[in-house]
Structure formats: structure tokens, C-alpha cells
Amino acid sequence: MIVATFPMPAGSVFDWHTHPEHQLAWAASGVLTVRTSSAAWVLPPTRALWIPAGLRHETLSSGAATMRSLYIRPELSPVSWTVPTPVTASPLLAEMMPPRVRTAAFSLAFVTATAIFGGFTPAVSTFLIEATGNKAAPALWLSLAAAISLSAAILARRVSPHAGLQTAMA
């Protein structure tokens, strides 16, 4: 997966091209127009366009815009759309591709932690209370979550992001 940011001054054109990856094109600011041989889509910041791999298209901006694109290898894609498909650019999409591009590793870590500690907490708490007979035993589970979070925060402080990074690969 690749996330890329493209500043597009007024009148910019990415001339007709194809790429081997699926593309999710989104105007983080301004308005984009994406054309294929059979149709055109106008994309304000509230809309994105799924462009299947291998489809010939061009992207234009009549005014200043910032395009963010997510490129996904077809064999890894959970989406199997074979035609360009407009989608709502939800806050989730915006958070996936913020002004300073985040890596997929952060998103994966967040989702995994939420699933493990959010999803399993009631079951683990019940188990700990039944196994120990102590109603305060779930505090051990929460302490484990806090220790893991503290470790991640300490490790994150040691990593210095590159200020000019515009592309993230995962």
C-alpha cells in the first residue's frame, strides 16, 4: 500500500496514464476532476474515486488543490470493483491520509489494540474475576494495557519523523 500527496496548482493535469495498482483518489483540499474515456467525476473534499488498476485516466484541477491517493496492489485489495466508483470521503478516510502522511503501521497498531483491549475486555474481566475470586482482578488487565501503551509512547519518542516525507509505504 502506498499513500501519496500531490500539491496541484491551478490548471494542473496528470495526463492520461495507467498504473498497476488500484487507486483511491481524494481531494484533501480544492476540487479534482478525474476523466476516463467514458465518464468524468468532479471530486470535492467530501468525495473520493476508486480507480481500478489498469484503467486509463487523467486527473485535473482547475483551481489549487491537494490530491491524496491510496494505491493498493490488486492481489491485496479487499475491494473488487472493476469500474470507477465514487465513495464518500468520511472522516475515517481523512484520518487515513492526513496532511503529514501517517504510515499504515500506526493504523494497524491502533486497530489491533482497540480490537484486543476493547473487544476482549469484558470476557477477560469476567474470566479474571471467576479465576481469582477477586473483583479487582480486571485491574491487572488494564495495567497490562497501560504498560503496553507506555512502552509504545517511549519507543515512539525515540523515532524522529522525516519532515519532508510525502509518501509512506507499507
Buried (B, 14 or more C-beta within 10 A) or exposed (E): BBBBBBBBEEEBEBEEEEEEBBBBBBBBBBBBBBBBEEEEBBBEBEBBBBBBBEBEBBBBBBEBBBBBBBBBEEEEBEEEEEEBBEBEBEEEBBEBBEEEBBBBEEBEEEEEBEEEBEEEBEEBBEBBBEEEEEEEBBEBBEEEBEEEEEEEEEEEEEEEEEEEEEEBEE
